[in-house]
Amino acid sequence: MKLRRFLLRGAACCLASAASLLAQQLTPHNLHLASGKQLTLSLPANFSVGIAAQGLKRVRFIAWSPDHRIFVTDMYNLADNRLGKVYILEGWDEKTGKFAKITTYLDRLRNPNNLAFYTEPGQDGKPGQSWIYVPLTDRLVRYKYNAGDERPASEPEVLAHYPGYGLSYKYGGWHLTRTVAVATLHGKTRVYITVGSSCNACREKEEVRATLTAMDPDGKNRQLVARGLRNAVGMVNVPSIDGGALFATNMGADHLGNRDPEDTFFELDSVVHPIPPEANFGWPTCYFSHGQAHADRLVSAPKPTDHIFPAPPAGPPPEQFDCAKIPPVYATFAAHSSPLGVEYFDSGNPALKESFLVALHGASHPSIGTGYRVVRFTADHREPQDFITGFLDRGKVSGRPCGILRIGSDAFLLTDDLDGVVYYVHAGG
């Protein structure tokens, strides 16, 4: 497959400044899906978008395997189910920008949100064993992975268990996804996992809820690293920032109306900015507005959205956290944007160089109007600017962007978990 060589080619230089590129005008592109659906996505003028794969269900996050194949997760639908899958996208065609084959690698999974790979250090001149990590609602599993595999090379090894009740649980249930990332920070490789909250704003009954945990690649030495992350669904490891850094998108609560709180983006940990002991990112008693943290005085009082998001049975309210102790926020997004997938481009095309791209899944109620787009920002210009729009058109939801994977200096794949589509976005015609 010529995919990697083709997509990693350099893009032509451009003289425009980074600041002006952030706010460049977007050009519409009409797309026709096999289902008969049509939508118009708008991108920077020097970029194109096409359909790389379709006919999937609730397609979520994408990852490179150690042998440079592309894997993608599929949660099947919005229900709590055990029909999720992991696919391999194969047979890349340079001329059409499409994958010729979709191979099912794993099936009958409970809500697989994302996946990650790790290869052990080799010994005595022999390559180390590779592993694929798949976080499910009730556990984190890993399988042995060998180059060219079309099925796992081992039975699943369970590394951790998580709260397994679903959306119909009598106390709520809420967030079913777990997210995994592998990062080498402070001289040690660790597996990081985020677990979303069980409620909108409450005192959690389970310690692992709304947290970031870390463990050795074999599951040992598990540690609760941070609290207060209500629903951190996207994580990315960026070796080129701050000596190596782990970033995450995070969603705010839903009870402060349509304009608060802002959703957030944090540098969770890095060599230059190590995560503080007992780090807390504020939820449920702090929220962000205009980039600043504030105490949430409504957290234990009746809320405007209680009829939409029922609260669990009354219990002791959470203790107010000192919002001044929250680690600095890296960037914020409009309330209810629902940031999910995140990718970083450290080099290449000036329109993407040294930029984060974040997929904003969109507000649960489209009338709010936020999200439903892909945005771009840099370390120097942290105000997100539109990079792809059109997933919400005059109040009608046409798609919901989810996962992003860089596949070249000027190209990436983008999933849409509403339409079951993987888009190919690249510079040039």
Buried (B, 14 or more C-beta within 10 A) or exposed (E): BEBBEEBBEEBEEEEEEBEEBBEBEBEEBEBEBEEEBEBEBBBBEBBBBEBBBBEBBBBBBBBBBBEEBBBBBBBBEEEBBEBBBBBBBBEBEEEEBBBEEBBEBBBEBBBBBBBBBBBEEEEEEEEEBBBBBBBBBBBBBBBBBEEEBEEBEEEBBEBBEBBBBBEEBEBBBBBBBBBBBBBBBEEEEBBBBBBBBBBBBBBBEEEBBBBBBBBBBEBEEBEEBBBBBBBBBBBBBBBEBBEBBBBBBBBBBBBBBBEBBBBBBBBBBBBEBEBEEEBBBBBBBBBBBEEEBBBBEBBBEEBEBEEEBEBBEEEEBBEBBEBEBBBEBBBBBBBBBBBBBBBBBBEBBBBBBBBBBBBBBBBEEBEBBBBBBBBBBBEEBBEBBBBBBBBBBEEEEBBBBBBBBBBBBBBBBBBBBBBBBBBBBBBEE
